[in-house]
Amino acid sequence: MPNIGGPKQPRRSLLASIVNSVILYGAPIWADALTRNASFGAPCRRACRVAALRVARAYRTVSDVALSAIAGLPPIDLLASERAEKYREASRTEGEKQDSLGSRWAVNTYRQWQQRWDSASEGRWTHRIIPDISRWSSRKHGFTTFHLTQVLTGHGCFRSYLYRIKTPKSIF
């Protein structure tokens, strides 16, 4: 999908949720291996990064933490752990309403994601603009566009970024 034009963010987010659903199939079984072995999760993270790049309409140079915040897509290891915990909890408490379990785990996932976002060393420019991930990802108005993503990341045709990547001052 192109960064400029193409489907709007809701359709892009739908495609990203399909990617997540395919990856998270069977997550209760393999979620623990994802936390124990970093190389096991690399293909999953790579696929989710491509989906997040398309949702956010971002350049490849955007950091993973900033990208997931802008796209509103939690990291795959947190989602896998959430699914595994939901499964374990549901098997222990069969009579309890499943909706209350899901919302409790979703709040926990967002809390862990926020802690990662606050402590990450990269994506600090974006963190200044989006300090609260849950408010940003649950907003009911506006979509991210290519130009908005450039502002949110500090990448693009801004002089500070062009100077940092050592682009000539003038194209002429």
BELRA-V599390 format. One line per field, one symbol per residue. ss: DSSP state (a for helix, b for strand, c for the rest). phi: phi as a letter, one per 30 degrees, with the letter a starting at -180 (. if undefined). burial: # if it has 24 or more other ideal C-beta (glycine too) atoms within 12 Angstrom, else .. Layout:
BEGIN
ss = ???
phi = ???
burial = ???
END
This chain:
BEGIN
ss = ccccccccaaaaaaaaaaaaaaacccaaaaaaaaaacaaaaaaaaaaaaaaaaaaacccccccaaaaaaaaccccaaaaaaaaaaaaaaaaacccccaaaaaaaaaaaaaaaaaaaaaaccccaaaaaacccaaaaaccccccccaaaaaaaacccccaaaaaacccccccc
phi = .ddciiddeeddddddddeddddddieedcddddddbddddeddddddddddedddhcdddddddddddddicdeddddddddddeddddddcdddddddddddddddddddddddddcddciddddddcdcdddddcdcbibdceddddddcicjccedddddcidedbdc
burial = ..#.....#..##.##..##..##..#..##..#......#..##.#############..##########################.............#...##..##.###.##.....#.###..#..#..##......###.###.#####................
END
